[in-house]
Amino acid sequence: MEYSDYTTIDFLNDDYFLLWLNKSDSDAIKFWDGFIEKHPEKQLVIDEAVEIFNFFKLHKDKLTLDEVFILWENIKKSQKVKKNLFIPLLKYAAIFIFVFISGAIFYALFFRIDETVFPKYAEDYTLPEEPRLVLSDGSSVVLDNKNSKIEYDKTGNQLIIDNDTIQQDSEPGISEEETKINSVIIPYGSNSQVTLSDGTKVWLNAGSRLIHPSQFTGSNREVMLFGEAYFDVAKNKDKPFIVKTNYTTIEVLGTKFNVFAYPDETITGTVLVEGSVAVEYKKDGFMKKVERIILAPNQCALINTEKGNARVSEIDASMYTSWKDGIFKFELEDLNRVLKKLERYYNIKINQENPFIGFHKISGKLDLRSSLEDVLDIIKNTVPIDWEKQNNNQYLITQKN
């Protein structure tokens, strides 16, 4: 590609150049270091692009145009640089507007969880030993160890937790109209059913966390999910229901769907049972635009979070949602994935004698109301494996001779 005619804006909108700026690709680093050495006449333009990129990378908060003017005036006054290093302020403002409209730097730097809505939860996925509801004031309520139920009233202030009623008191300095953000945290070996203040029902699978307001006060009904959950959304055409994960944004008006987005897995997915949902994700994993997928019932959108690509397929939705009823259904599923689900559900560790065991395909149905030992016996009658219990709640899967 010919870069000799590139302007500062051109460089800022070039994905390969941004890879070099982020030092995230060895080939890009080698190429651009060599390009600068061979084309010293482009040094000033590249320096300008670097300055702009570093500025917006440092200041991640949303800035008004007035704030951009003020900040750049201060930088120009405080930094001892060559006079020509900074292009005129109006040009920076123009680049600011142009680049953010075009989208390249916006998605490079700002495509992340909306921390203005959920300020302190974006990077915290610690799972406690016991399931619990953490209230907005920092206090917590321990839930039933296996199956818990939480139900909000319409005001969001009164909760029924495993048949006990509690009142969520107002916090000092916070008005009744301000949103209280609560968090349901379900460790491995447990699950929970939550009824939100709008009537939406959420089933949380093992190893999951749902961050939600006690009452939806804005124009949207927005929650954040780490892990897996099944949603039965109460219809409200005036207030879209939005589920945010680390990788996707799912928007609905009223429908039933399943989302799995475990932080330790590279595949996240949305399965639609009925209604319609829109799934947004960042395409190609780095600089590309946000892609929007509309799902129909019995469709699944699987997104590879490392590669940034998506695949939509026709499926039997019950294969993905039966877990909420204590049933796992599989059709030609790798044993690896089946065992991973069992680890989460029973809160145990399953080791394999050799990695090839996990490539066995399994089809059928497992009743999770049974003991793990009974479930493993069913599996060993389906594929040629055996199992034995080890110390510290660990199990070993071996190849049957």
C-alpha positions in Angstrom: 0.0 0.0 0.0 1.2 3.5 -0.8 1.4 5.8 2.3 3.5 8.6 0.9 0.5 10.8 0.3 -1.1 10.1 3.6 -2.3 13.0 5.8 -2.6 12.9 9.6 -6.2 11.9 9.3 -5.4 9.2 6.8 -2.9 7.6 9.2 -5.4 7.8 12.1 -8.0 6.0 10.1 -5.6 3.2 9.0 -6.0 0.0 11.0 -2.5 -1.2 10.3 -1.1 2.1 11.5 -3.2 1.9 14.7 -1.8 -1.6 15.3 1.7 0.1 15.3 0.5 2.8 17.7 -0.9 0.2 20.1 2.3 -1.9 19.8 0.0 -4.9 19.4 1.4 -6.5 16.2 5.0 -7.4 15.6 4.7 -7.2 11.8 3.1 -3.7 12.0 5.8 -2.5 14.3 8.5 -3.7 11.9 6.8 -2.2 8.9 6.1 1.2 10.3 9.5 1.5 12.0 11.0 0.8 8.6 8.6 3.1 6.8 9.6 6.1 9.0 13.3 5.3 8.4 12.8 5.3 4.7 10.5 8.3 4.6 11.8 11.0 6.9 9.7 13.5 5.1 6.6 12.0 6.7 8.0 12.3 10.2 6.1 15.5 11.1 2.8 14.1 9.9 3.3 10.8 11.8 4.3 12.8 15.0 1.1 14.7 14.7 -0.9 11.5 14.4 0.9 10.0 17.4 0.2 13.1 19.5 -3.5 13.0 18.7 -3.8 9.3 19.4 -2.0 9.5 22.7 -4.1 12.4 23.8 -7.4 10.7 23.2 -6.1 7.4 24.6 -5.1 9.3 27.8 -8.4 11.2 28.1 -11.0 8.5 27.9 -13.8 10.5 29.4 -16.3 12.1 27.0 -15.1 15.6 26.1 -17.1 18.6 24.8 -15.6 20.6 22.0 -14.9 23.4 24.4 -13.0 21.1 26.7 -10.9 19.9 23.7 -10.0 23.6 23.0 -9.0 24.2 26.6 -7.0 21.0 27.0 -5.1 21.5 23.8 -4.3 25.1 24.7 -2.9 24.0 28.0 -0.8 21.3 26.4 0.6 23.7 23.9 1.5 26.1 26.7 3.0 23.5 29.1 5.0 21.3 26.7 8.3 22.5 25.3 8.1 21.3 21.7 9.0 22.6 18.3 6.6 25.2 17.1 5.5 23.1 14.1 4.9 19.9 16.0 1.3 20.8 16.8 -1.0 21.6 14.0 -3.4 24.5 14.7 -6.0 24.0 17.3 -8.9 24.2 14.9 -7.4 21.4 12.8 -7.2 19.2 16.0 -10.8 20.0 16.6 -11.7 19.1 13.0 -9.7 15.9 13.3 -11.5 15.1 16.6 -14.9 15.5 15.0 -13.9 13.7 11.8 -12.3 10.7 13.4 -15.0 10.2 15.9 -17.7 10.4 13.2 -15.7 8.0 11.0 -15.4 5.6 13.9 -11.9 4.2 13.8 -10.4 5.8 16.9 -13.8 5.8 18.7 -14.0 2.0 18.6 -10.3 1.5 19.1 -10.3 3.5 22.4 -13.9 3.5 23.7 -15.5 0.2 22.7 -15.9 -1.2 26.2 -18.5 -1.5 28.9 -20.4 1.7 29.7 -18.7 2.5 33.0 -20.9 5.6 33.4 -23.8 3.3 34.1 -21.9 0.5 36.0 -18.8 2.4 37.3 -17.2 -0.1 39.6 -18.1 -3.4 38.1 -16.5 -3.4 34.6 -13.4 -5.4 35.5 -14.4 -7.2 38.7 -15.5 -10.8 38.1 -14.5 -12.2 41.5 -16.8 -15.1 42.6 -17.4 -15.6 46.3 -17.7 -19.0 47.9 -21.4 -18.4 48.7 -24.1 -17.0 46.4 -25.0 -13.5 47.5 -26.8 -10.3 46.6 -24.6 -7.2 47.0 -26.7 -4.0 47.6 -25.7 -0.6 46.3 -24.5 0.5 49.8 -22.0 -2.3 49.9 -23.9 -4.6 52.3 -24.7 -8.1 51.2 -27.2 -10.9 51.7 -26.2 -14.5 51.6 -28.5 -16.6 49.4 -29.6 -20.2 49.4 -26.5 -22.2 48.6 -28.0 -24.2 45.7 -31.1 -22.6 44.3 -32.1 -19.0 45.3 -34.9 -16.7 44.4 -34.9 -12.9 44.4 -38.0 -10.8 43.6 -38.2 -7.0 43.5 -41.4 -5.1 44.0 -42.4 -2.4 41.4 -40.6 0.3 43.4 -37.4 -1.7 43.6 -37.1 -1.0 47.3 -38.7 -4.1 48.7 -37.2 -7.5 48.0 -38.3 -11.1 48.7 -35.2 -13.3 49.1 -35.8 -17.0 49.6 -39.1 -16.2 51.3 -37.6 -13.5 53.5 -38.6 -9.9 52.9 -36.1 -7.1 53.2 -36.3 -3.3 52.7 -33.6 -1.6 50.7 -33.2 1.7 52.6 -32.2 5.0 51.0 -28.5 5.8 51.1 -27.2 9.0 52.6 -26.8 11.7 50.0 -28.7 9.7 47.3 -32.3 10.8 46.4 -35.1 8.3 45.9 -35.0 9.0 42.2 -31.4 8.1 41.8 -30.6 4.5 40.6 -29.4 1.9 43.1 -27.1 -0.6 41.4 -27.2 -4.1 42.9 -25.3 -7.3 42.0 -26.3 -10.9 42.2 -23.2 -13.1 42.3 -23.7 -16.9 41.8 -20.5 -19.1 42.3 -20.0 -22.5 40.7 -22.4 -25.1 42.1 -25.3 -22.7 42.4 -28.0 -21.0 40.4 -30.6 -18.3 40.9 -33.8 -16.8 39.6 -34.3 -13.1 39.8 -37.4 -11.1 39.1 -36.5 -7.5 38.4 -38.7 -4.5 39.3 -40.2 -4.3 35.7 -41.3 -8.0 35.9 -38.5 -9.4 33.8 -37.4 -12.8 35.0 -33.7 -13.8 34.8 -32.3 -17.3 35.5 -28.6 -17.2 36.4 -26.4 -20.2 35.7 -23.5 -21.2 37.8 -20.5 -18.9 37.8 -22.5 -15.8 36.8 -23.0 -12.3 37.9 -25.9 -10.0 37.1 -25.5 -6.3 37.8 -28.8 -4.4 37.7 -30.6 -1.3 39.0 -33.2 -1.9 41.7 -35.5 0.2 39.6 -35.3 1.2 35.9 -35.5 5.0 35.9 -34.1 6.0 32.5 -35.2 5.6 28.9 -33.7 2.1 28.8 -33.7 -1.0 31.0 -30.1 -1.9 31.2 -28.3 -4.7 33.0 -24.8 -6.2 32.8 -24.0 -9.9 32.6 -20.9 -11.9 33.3 -21.5 -15.7 32.7 -24.8 -17.2 31.5 -28.4 -16.2 31.9 -31.8 -16.9 30.5 -34.1 -13.8 30.1 -37.8 -13.6 29.9 -38.2 -9.9 29.3 -41.4 -8.0 30.3 -42.8 -6.1 27.3 -42.4 -2.4 27.3 -42.2 -0.8 23.8 -41.2 2.6 25.3 -38.2 1.2 27.3 -35.9 -1.2 25.4 -34.3 -3.9 27.5 -30.5 -4.0 27.0 -28.0 -6.7 28.2 -24.4 -5.7 28.1 -21.5 -8.2 28.3 -17.7 -7.6 27.9 -18.2 -8.3 24.2 -21.7 -7.7 23.1 -24.8 -5.5 23.5 -28.2 -7.2 23.2 -31.3 -5.1 22.8 -34.9 -6.2 23.0 -38.4 -4.9 23.7 -39.9 -8.1 25.1 -38.8 -11.6 24.4 -37.1 -14.8 25.7 -33.4 -15.4 25.0 -30.3 -17.0 26.5 -26.9 -15.3 26.7 -23.5 -16.9 27.6 -20.5 -14.7 28.0 -18.0 -16.3 30.5 -14.9 -14.2 30.8 -12.7 -17.3 30.7 -14.1 -18.4 27.3 -13.4 -17.1 23.8 -16.9 -17.8 22.5 -19.9 -15.8 23.6 -23.4 -16.4 22.2 -27.0 -15.3 22.1 -29.8 -17.8 21.5 -33.3 -16.5 20.7 -36.4 -18.5 21.9 -39.1 -16.1 20.9 -39.5 -12.5 19.8 -36.6 -10.6 18.2 -33.2 -9.3 19.5 -30.4 -7.2 18.0 -26.9 -8.3 18.9 -24.1 -5.8 18.5 -20.4 -6.8 18.6 -17.1 -5.3 17.5 -16.1 -6.8 14.2 -12.7 -8.2 13.5 -11.6 -7.7 17.1 -9.8 -4.4 16.8 -10.6 -1.4 14.6 -13.5 -2.4 12.5 -17.0 -1.1 12.9 -19.6 -2.5 15.2 -21.7 -5.1 13.5 -25.4 -5.6 14.2 -27.2 -8.9 13.9 -31.0 -9.4 14.1 -31.9 -12.9 15.3 -35.1 -14.8 14.6 -36.5 -17.5 16.9 -34.3 -20.7 17.1 -31.3 -18.8 15.8 -27.9 -18.6 17.6 -25.2 -15.9 17.1 -21.8 -17.2 18.2 -19.1 -14.6 18.4 -15.4 -15.4 18.6 -14.1 -12.6 20.9 -10.4 -13.2 19.9 -11.0 -13.0 16.1 -14.0 -10.6 16.2 -16.1 -12.7 13.8 -19.7 -14.1 14.2 -21.6 -17.0 12.9 -25.4 -17.3 12.9 -27.0 -20.7 12.7 -30.4 -22.4 12.9 -30.7 -24.4 16.2 -33.1 -26.0 18.6 -33.2 -23.3 21.3 -34.0 -25.8 24.0 -30.5 -27.3 23.6 -29.1 -24.0 25.0 -31.8 -23.2 27.5 -32.7 -26.5 29.2 -30.1 -25.9 31.9 -32.5 -23.5 33.7 -34.8 -26.6 34.3 -31.9 -28.7 35.5 -31.4 -30.5 32.2 -28.4 -30.4 29.9 -29.1 -31.4 26.3 -26.4 -32.1 23.8 -26.2 -33.0 20.1 -22.7 -34.1 18.8 -21.1 -31.9 21.5 -17.4 -32.2 22.3 -17.0 -34.0 25.7 -14.7 -31.1 26.6 -17.6 -28.7 26.6 -19.9 -31.1 28.4 -17.4 -31.6 31.2 -16.8 -27.8 31.5 -20.5 -27.3 32.0 -20.6 -30.0 34.7 -17.6 -28.4 36.5 -19.5 -25.2 36.8 -22.8 -26.7 37.7 -21.4 -29.0 40.4 -18.5 -26.8 41.5 -15.9 -29.5 41.0 -12.7 -30.1 38.9 -12.6 -32.8 36.2 -9.2 -33.8 34.9 -8.6 -35.9 31.8 -6.0 -38.6 31.5 -5.1 -37.3 28.0 -6.4 -34.4 25.9 -7.8 -36.6 23.2 -10.6 -37.9 25.4 -12.3 -34.5 25.2 -12.8 -34.9 21.4 -15.4 -37.6 21.9 -18.8 -36.4 20.7 -21.8 -36.8 23.0 -25.5 -36.6 22.3 -28.4 -36.9 24.7 -29.8 -35.5 27.9 -28.4 -35.2 31.4 -30.6 -34.7 34.4 -28.6 -32.4 36.7 -30.9 -33.1 39.6 -29.0 -36.4 39.9 -25.6 -36.7 41.6 -22.5 -36.0 39.6 -21.5 -39.7 40.0 -24.8 -40.7 38.3 -24.3 -38.2 35.5 -20.7 -39.5 34.9 -22.0 -43.0 34.8 -24.5 -42.1 32.1 -21.7 -40.4 30.1 -19.4 -43.5 30.3 -22.2 -45.6 28.9 -22.4 -43.2 25.9 -18.7 -42.8 25.1 -15.7 -45.1 25.8 -14.5 -43.4 29.0 -14.3 -44.3 32.7 -14.0 -42.1 35.8 -12.6 -42.1 39.3 -12.9 -39.7 42.2 -9.7 -38.2 43.5 -8.9 -36.0 46.5 -10.1 -32.5 47.0 -13.3 -32.9 45.1 -11.6 -33.7 41.9 -12.4 -36.4 39.3 -10.3 -38.1 36.7 -11.6 -39.2 33.3 -9.7 -42.1 31.7 -10.0 -43.8 28.3 -11.8 -47.1 28.5 -9.7 -49.9 27.1 
